[in-house]
Amino acid sequence: MTYLTGTDTTWYLSAIEDLFNGEVLAWKIGEHCNTQLVIETVEMLKQNVGNLDGRILHSDAGSTYTAYAYRELLLSFGIKQSMGKKRTCFICPQLSIPKLRIFV
């Protein structure tokens, strides 16, 4: 999740990147950082890509990605969920580098 700050508003960008070629496959912008935003991003991924069976989707272990509704959606699309241990973004920063590269 990336935060976009305006003069009086903050938006939240949820994006899914293909680490093979760096292409952003799906993205959504919302006014709230919540599970619904990441669910809508995965639904956009399904629309854009089609069959997701066997794909691996990596994220951090935040509450948006551990929510039951999100995990059930991934399961229904055949996506294998991968996530780092809590606080690995501080221990292993290279996991965050691909996402940061999109927006720098």
N, C-alpha and C positions, 0 to 999 in steps of 0.2 A: 504494500500500500504506500502510495506517495501522496504527500500533502501539497496542495497548491494553494497559496495564500494570495488573496486579492486585497483590495483596500479595506473592505469591511466584511469579507466572507472567506471561509476556507472550504475548498473542495477536496475530495479524496479521489485519487486515481487508482483503480485496480487494473492491472495489466498482466497478460500472460504472454511470455516470450518463448519462442522456440530457440533453445540454446544451441541447436545445430547450426542455424543460419542467421540468428539474431532477429528474425522477423517477429513483429508483434502480431500475434494471432487474434487477440481479442482485448478489448479495453472498455471500461465504463467509468464515468465520472459521476460522483454522487455528493450530496450535501452531508452525508453521515458515513462514518467509518464503521460499517456493520456487516453482519453475515449476508444480508440481502444484496449488498453491493457485490460481494465476491460470487454469490450464487448467480446473479445476472451476468457477470463476466464469464463464468463457465458456460452458461446457456448460450451466450454469444459465440463462445469457442465452438460449441456443438453446431451452431448454425453456419459458422464460417468454414469449419473443417470437415464436418460430417462424422464419420465413424471415429470414435475415440477409444475403442476397445483396446486395452493393453497399454495405452499411453501413461506416462508417469508425470504427475503434477507435483512439483516441489514447492513448499512454502515454509514459512516459519511456524512456530507452534503457538501462535496467538489465538485468542478466543474466536476470532472470525473463521479460522481454518480448522478449529477443533469442534465447532458447533455440529450438533447432530444433523441438522438439515443440510449443511454443506457436505458432510461426509456421506450422507445418504444419496445426494445428487451425484457425487463422484462415482459411487458404487453403481448407481443406476445407468451411468454412461460407460461403465467398464473401465474407468480411470483408476489407476493405482496411486494412492496418496503417499507422498514422501514428505517428511518434514524433519528439520533438525531438532535436536534437543533444546530445551529451554535455555536461553541465553547464549546459544552458539553464535549468534550474530556478533557478539563481542569477542568470543574466543576464536572464531574462524571467519574473519571478514570476507574471504574470497567467495563465500556463499552469497553475499549481498552484491558483489561487484557486477554480475551480469545485469541485474535489474537497474542498478545505478547508471550503467553505461547507456541505457536507452535515453535517459533524460539529461545527460550531461552534454 
